[in-house]
């Protein structure tokens, strides 16, 4: 099938499908006229890619995981690449969550300090924005 049909069948635009191909996540043969030709398995592969992207995995992570993927959702069978990539991604997410929690706490501290120092005596930000510079 051509890229337009794969796009219609998966709901993924052609630009994204070409990106998946450039990342080594999806394979296409080239017809004599240069058009991409995908086999029937490409529909399942795109579904797998979309689910893994929705889980927050990078295209690099997904490249490692796809050989371990079974089914559309997909179910991932335990191959070494799978566990290593998923643990690495989990560590990155936990690091991001820690940074966000620290940022939230610092912002809450600044808000509390501003409220204690008489913020009611200052004009609202909307009024400050209306003043010409």
QUIJO-V589843 format. One record per pair of residues at least 4 apart in sequence whose ideal C-beta (glycine too) atoms are under 6 Angstrom apart, sorted by the first residue. I is the first residue (numbers start at 1). J is the second residue. D is the distance in Angstrom with one decimal. If there is no record, write none. Layout:
# QUIJO-V589843
i=I j=J d=D
i=I j=J d=D
This chain:
# QUIJO-V589843
i=1 j=5 d=4.1
i=1 j=6 d=5.6
i=1 j=38 d=5.3
i=2 j=35 d=5.7
i=3 j=14 d=4.9
i=3 j=17 d=5.7
i=3 j=36 d=4.9
i=6 j=38 d=5.0
i=6 j=42 d=5.6
i=7 j=13 d=5.9
i=7 j=14 d=5.0
i=9 j=43 d=5.3
i=10 j=43 d=5.9
i=10 j=46 d=4.3
i=12 j=16 d=5.0
i=12 j=17 d=5.8
i=12 j=46 d=5.6
i=20 j=25 d=4.3
i=20 j=26 d=4.1
i=20 j=49 d=5.8
i=21 j=26 d=4.8
i=21 j=28 d=5.8
i=23 j=59 d=4.3
i=24 j=63 d=5.5
i=25 j=49 d=5.4
i=25 j=62 d=5.9
i=26 j=45 d=5.7
i=28 j=36 d=3.9
i=28 j=38 d=5.2
i=29 j=37 d=4.7
i=30 j=34 d=5.9
i=31 j=35 d=4.7
i=31 j=37 d=5.1
i=38 j=42 d=3.7
i=41 j=45 d=6.0
i=44 j=72 d=5.9
i=47 j=72 d=4.2
i=48 j=69 d=4.8
i=48 j=74 d=4.4
i=51 j=73 d=5.7
i=52 j=57 d=4.8
i=52 j=62 d=4.7
i=57 j=61 d=4.1
i=57 j=62 d=5.3
i=57 j=89 d=5.7
i=61 j=85 d=4.6
i=61 j=89 d=5.6
i=64 j=81 d=4.3
i=64 j=85 d=4.5
i=65 j=82 d=5.5
i=65 j=85 d=5.8
i=68 j=76 d=4.9
i=68 j=77 d=5.2
i=68 j=79 d=4.3
i=68 j=82 d=4.3
i=69 j=74 d=3.9
i=69 j=76 d=5.8
i=70 j=74 d=5.9
i=70 j=75 d=4.9
i=70 j=77 d=5.9
i=71 j=75 d=5.1
i=76 j=82 d=5.2
i=81 j=85 d=6.0
i=114 j=119 d=4.9
i=115 j=119 d=5.6
i=123 j=127 d=4.1
i=123 j=128 d=5.9
